[in-house]
Amino acid sequence: MTRALTASVALAALLLLVALDLTGAPLNPYRAPPVFAFGSGVAAAGGFCAALPN
């Protein structure tokens, strides 16, 4: 593949990703997790393979 073809495919994929993100559900800043949660007391959600059982 040539560089022009590879670049155009990558750019099209990036634009598709941005378009899908913009057409999704609107953001709700009140339900969003903190950007930096170091020591905030917010418990981790979801699975984490290295977490020890309680």
Backbone bond lengths (Angstrom), bond angles and torsions (degrees), N, CA, C in turn:
res aa  C-N    CA-C-N  psi(-1)  N-CA   C-N-CA  omega(-1)  CA-C   N-CA-C  phi
1 M - - - 1.442 - - 1.525 108.92 -
2 T 1.275 114.58 146.68 1.456 118.81 179.48 1.519 110.57 -85.10
3 R 1.301 115.59 166.40 1.466 120.28 179.43 1.516 111.58 -65.21
4 A 1.316 117.31 -37.56 1.465 120.04 -179.19 1.526 110.71 -65.86
5 L 1.319 116.85 -40.67 1.470 119.91 179.18 1.526 110.35 -67.29
6 T 1.323 116.85 -44.16 1.457 120.64 179.51 1.524 111.27 -63.06
7 A 1.314 116.94 -43.21 1.462 120.47 179.79 1.521 111.40 -65.86
8 S 1.334 117.29 -39.27 1.459 119.36 -179.65 1.526 111.29 -69.94
9 V 1.319 117.98 -36.33 1.473 120.45 176.76 1.525 110.07 -66.67
10 A 1.329 117.43 -42.23 1.461 120.62 178.91 1.522 111.14 -65.25
11 L 1.312 117.42 -40.82 1.459 120.94 178.99 1.530 111.17 -67.03
12 A 1.318 117.04 -39.62 1.465 120.39 177.38 1.522 111.12 -64.76
13 A 1.320 117.21 -39.91 1.462 120.53 177.85 1.524 110.67 -65.43
14 L 1.317 116.98 -39.98 1.459 120.65 178.40 1.526 111.51 -65.46
15 L 1.316 116.91 -42.58 1.464 120.58 177.81 1.528 111.25 -65.29
16 L 1.330 117.33 -37.69 1.461 120.68 177.06 1.528 110.43 -64.28
17 L 1.321 116.78 -41.26 1.457 120.45 178.36 1.524 111.41 -63.52
18 V 1.319 117.68 -42.41 1.464 121.68 178.29 1.529 110.34 -65.23
19 A 1.332 117.06 -41.33 1.472 120.62 179.54 1.519 111.05 -64.48
20 L 1.333 117.44 -41.20 1.466 120.22 177.90 1.524 111.15 -66.07
21 D 1.315 116.71 -35.79 1.461 120.35 178.68 1.525 111.20 -68.22
22 L 1.324 117.17 -39.73 1.463 120.28 -179.22 1.523 112.71 -71.18
23 T 1.324 118.15 -29.06 1.457 120.25 -178.98 1.522 112.93 -87.58
24 G 1.322 117.76 -2.09 1.462 121.28 179.58 1.514 111.69 -75.79
25 A 1.309 114.55 -169.49 1.462 121.10 -179.50 1.529 109.80 -65.74
26 P 1.317 117.52 145.01 1.469 119.69 178.73 1.531 110.62 -66.68
27 L 1.316 115.44 152.30 1.458 120.51 -179.95 1.520 110.33 -72.28
28 N 1.311 115.53 144.55 1.458 122.21 175.35 1.529 106.82 -119.17
29 P 1.341 118.01 101.37 1.464 119.28 -175.69 1.522 113.50 -66.28
30 Y 1.323 118.87 -16.49 1.449 121.16 -178.90 1.524 112.06 -81.29
31 R 1.334 117.90 -19.50 1.459 121.40 178.53 1.525 112.05 -104.86
32 A 1.297 117.77 -1.94 1.459 121.48 -178.21 1.527 109.87 -76.87
33 P 1.324 116.79 143.64 1.466 118.54 176.21 1.525 110.09 -73.15
34 P 1.315 117.83 158.13 1.466 119.32 177.80 1.525 110.66 -63.20
35 V 1.309 116.58 148.69 1.457 120.53 -178.82 1.523 109.85 -65.94
36 F 1.321 117.10 -48.96 1.451 122.17 176.10 1.518 107.14 -116.43
37 A 1.331 117.55 111.64 1.456 121.52 -174.75 1.519 112.22 -108.79
38 F 1.320 117.51 28.69 1.455 120.28 -179.27 1.525 109.89 -67.39
39 G 1.313 116.37 112.29 1.451 120.67 177.62 1.512 114.56 70.88
40 S 1.330 117.83 20.53 1.457 119.66 -177.38 1.517 112.21 -83.51
41 G 1.325 118.14 -12.95 1.450 120.98 -177.91 1.510 113.10 86.69
42 V 1.320 117.99 -2.02 1.453 121.00 178.54 1.521 107.94 -77.00
43 A 1.320 116.09 124.88 1.458 120.36 -179.02 1.517 110.51 -73.52
44 A 1.306 115.94 146.26 1.454 120.77 177.61 1.528 109.21 -69.89
45 A 1.317 116.18 142.22 1.460 121.09 178.96 1.517 108.95 -116.59
46 G 1.306 116.12 151.52 1.453 119.85 178.76 1.519 111.00 92.66
47 G 1.300 115.12 -179.86 1.456 120.67 -177.27 1.510 112.55 -86.64
48 F 1.308 114.98 147.47 1.464 121.13 175.71 1.519 106.02 -145.06
49 C 1.300 116.80 114.81 1.450 121.87 -170.71 1.526 113.53 -62.63
50 A 1.320 118.21 -29.91 1.453 120.57 -176.64 1.528 113.03 -89.99
51 A 1.329 117.60 1.99 1.461 119.82 -179.22 1.529 109.54 -73.27
52 L 1.323 115.75 135.72 1.456 120.92 178.31 1.514 109.36 -79.47
53 P 1.339 117.23 147.04 1.478 118.80 177.13 1.521 110.81 -69.47
54 N 1.317 114.94 151.87 1.475 119.86 179.63 1.493 110.61 -76.01
